[in-house]
Amino acid sequence: MSDDALADLAAALRETESYPVDRVANRWLGEAEAVAADLAASDLPDAVVHERLGHVEHLLSNVDGTGSEEADALVERARSLTAAAIEQYEE
């Protein structure tokens, strides 16, 4: 997993801000985006990246829908990127 992939994850989550998103979903997405942005900007050990990606995965698991088809597609992309990154950073 490259730094670009972590940046893509952060970008997908950040882009959800462009759409009208349910208030509850927005809270989870905001927290996930903050963690993903930190991962994209930091040079952390693989074990720490893996752990924090687990947090992103958990946060995204709480999003049942956003109320926006476009944002829902971005959330699905973020879930896919997160799963791939978790696999890459497994210990």
N, C-alpha and C positions, 0 to 999 in steps of 0.2 A: 504494500500500500504506500503510495507516494504522498508527499505533503500536499500535492495537488488534489488527491482524493479527499483528504481532510478539509481542504479549502472548498471543494465542491460540496461536501456535506454542509459546511457552515453557510455557503452561499444558497443552497436549496432552502435551508431553514430561514435564512434572512429574507429570501424572496417571498415567503409566505406573508410577510408584513405588507406586501403590495395589494393584498386582497382582503375583503371584509371577512374576518374570521370570528367565529363564536368566541365569546369572552373567556370561557373556561378553557377551550382548546388553545387560545392565544397565550394563556398563562403557561401551559405546558411547553408550547412551542418556543416561547421566549426563553425559558430556562434551558431547553435543549440547545437553542441557538447560542446562548452564552457559553455553554460548555464546549460546543463544537468550535466556536470562534476561538476560544482559548487554546484548544488542541491545535487548530490550524496555525496559530501564531507562536506557539511554544515549541521548544526542542526538549521533549520529555522522554524519559526512558520508556521503552515499549510496554513494560508492565503497568506503568501509570496511564499510558494512552489506552491500554486495554480496559483498565478499571473505569476510566472516565467514559469510554465508549459504552460501557455497560450502563452508566448513568443515563446517557443519551437514549439508549434503547429503552430503558425503563420509562423515561419521561415521554417518549413517543408512544409507548404502549398505552398511555392514558388518554391519547387523542383518538376518540371514536369517530370523529368527523369534524370538519371545520365550518361547514355551511357554505363552502366555496369549492366548486369542482377543480378549479385551478390550484388552490391551496391543498386540496386533498391529493392531487397528483404529485405535488411537491413533497408532501409528507410521505407518500409511498416511496418516492425517490430517496428521501432521507433515510427511511427505514432500510431500503435495499443497500444504500451506501454504508450505513451503520453496520449491518450484518456482515458485509464483505470486509469492512475494516476490523471488526471484532475477530473474525477468522484469521485475518492477516497478523494481528497482534497477539494471538494466543501464545501463552507461555509454554 
